[in-house]
Amino acid sequence: MRISEEKKDKISEQILALLYSINPKSLFVAEIAKEIARDEEFVKEMLISLKKKNLVVEIRKNPKGIEYLKRARWKISDLAYNAYKQHQR
């Protein structure tokens, strides 16, 4: 099944809105997928796409500075956060 670009854009907006609402906290892909009721692999693909557009930041280390081996946390980028903040006014 194919998903249209319009629907992908709306899902991307959902992801960004979620990350904006919890900023500066970051979430794992599984947590994001659960919140927006989507498949983890699809959410990961969307996050990678958003990362290429500099809208989200991938965090590869835990709070103690130890690198994750198989996973990453995600948070909204400063650029996207400021754009959302301006839009909210």
N, C-alpha and C positions, 0 to 999 in steps of 0.2 A: 504494500500500500504506500502510495506517495503522498507527501504532505506538501501543500502549496506554499510558496514563499510568503504569502500573506499570513498564513497560519503560523509559520515558523517565526515570523516577525512578532506576532502576538505572544507566542510562547517565550521568545526572548525578552519581551517587555515584562512578562510575568516573573521571569528569573531576576531581571534587574530590579523590579519593584520589591521583590522579596529581599534581595541583598541590600537594597537601600533601607528597608525598614529595620534591618538588624545591624546596620553599620555601627561600629567598626568590627563587629563580630564576623567570623567567617564560618562557612558551612562545608561539609563534605557533600559530594555528588548525591549520595543516598538520601541525605537530609533534604536537599533541594528537590529531588525527585519525589519524595514523599509529600512535601508541602504543595507542590503544583500538580500532583497526581499524574506523573509521567514516568516512562521507562528510564532507568538509570543510564543505559547506553545512549539513548536519544538525548538526555539532558547533558551528558558529557560531551557529545558531539556539538550541542548548542553552545556550551560553555567554551569550548575550543574556538568556535566561530566568533564568539563575543571577545575572546582574548585577542584574536587577530585584529579586531577592530579597536583594541585598547579600552574596552568597556568593563572588563573584569580582570582581576589579578589572581594568578594561581600561586598558592602558598605551599611550598614543598617541604617546609620544616615545621616541626611541632613547637609549642611555646618554649621548650627547653633548648631549642636550636638543633635538635637531632633530625636529620633528613628522613622523610617518609620513604619507604621502599616501594610501595605499590599504590599509594593514594595521595591525594592532595586536597587542600581546603581552598575555597574560593571566596573572594569578596569583591565588592564593587570598586572600580578604580576611582581615583580622586577626580578625574575628568568627568566620568559619568555621574558621580555623586554630586558634583557642583552643578551639572546640567539639570539633574532631577531637583536639586534644591531650588534653583532658579525657577523651574517650572511650577513648583509647589506654591510659589508666592502669588 
